[in-house]
Amino acid sequence: MATTPPHRARVATALAGLLIAAASAAALVSCGGDEGDDGTASPRPTPSGPYTASFSGTPASALATLAASARARVSAAASSASARASEFEASVSAEVARAHAAARRALADVDGQGNAMADVSLTGKPRAEAADLIAVVVNITNRTDRTASYAVQVDFRDSDGEVVETRYVGAQDLAPGAGKQPLAVSHLAPGRRLTAAVTKAQRY
């Protein structure tokens, strides 16, 4: 039996190792990515997030909806306050509307502050007793010696001193020395900081 020379055995072993290494590399390439039409591996696309470079915030339609909702809440609060004020005034006196109209008519032609400022003063009323509304007690006292009627204008001012609401109250046929305490109630939405003051008071 013929024997292979030692140098030929070493060459054969080296060639076998190269063939095995080449086969392994081909297998790795085949498993590592997708192949294109020409048999070459195609690179995998890198995932990316949504494009936001031109995105500036809430969409205009959403902002419009929020603004409309805010206006609706303010309007509803004002309407609710006005309704509660009317109900509260009516519960205190059934003649509030008539007295309001009469006082307004009596003051329509009055110049200046009127002739009865000294007969009128204001006292604050706790909100807990006024359905959480801003209300003041208008203290009217007939300091003359004969029966008289009174008309009073109360202005509500904001923190800047601007008149934001005017209410009218009155007292009919007060005997000498008698008094009456009608309420002037703001119909504006609760939460505003308002101050009340007598602007006109007329005895007639």
C-alpha positions, 0 to 999 in steps of 0.5 A: 500500500502506497503512503502519502508523503508528509509535505503533501498531507500538510497541503491537503489539510490546509486546503481542507481548512480553507474550504471549511472557512469559506463555506462558513462565511457564505452561510453567515452572509446568507443568514445576515440579511435579505438579498436583492435581485442580483444576489447581494445583501440589501441593507435593512432600513433604520426605523425612524419616528414620526416627522415633527419638525413643522409641528408647533402644538395643538391643532387649530381645530382643537384650540378653537374647540377649547376656546369655544368651550371656555366661552360657553363655561363663562357664559353659563356661569354668568347666566347661572349667577343672574338667575340665582340673583333674581331668585334670591331677590325675589325670595327676599321681596316680591316687590323687588322688580317694581321697586327697581323700575320705580327707582330707575325712573325717579333717578332718570332726571336727577343731576349730580348725586341727588338730595338724599345721600345723607339718608343712605348707607351700605352694609355688606352681606355675607355670601353664605346668606346671599346664595354666594352672590355679591350683595349689599344691604342698602340702609334707607332712613327717612330723616325728614318730618314728613312721608317720603319715597327714596330712589337709590343707585348702587354701582359695582366697580372692579379692581380698576375702579371701573363701573361694571354693573349698576343696580337700583333700589328704593323705598316707598312712602316711608314715614318720618324716622322710618327705615327700609333695607332693600338689597342690591345684588350683583348679577355678574358671575361669582368670583369677581372682586367688586366693591359697591358704592351709592352713586345717587340717592333721591328723596321725592 
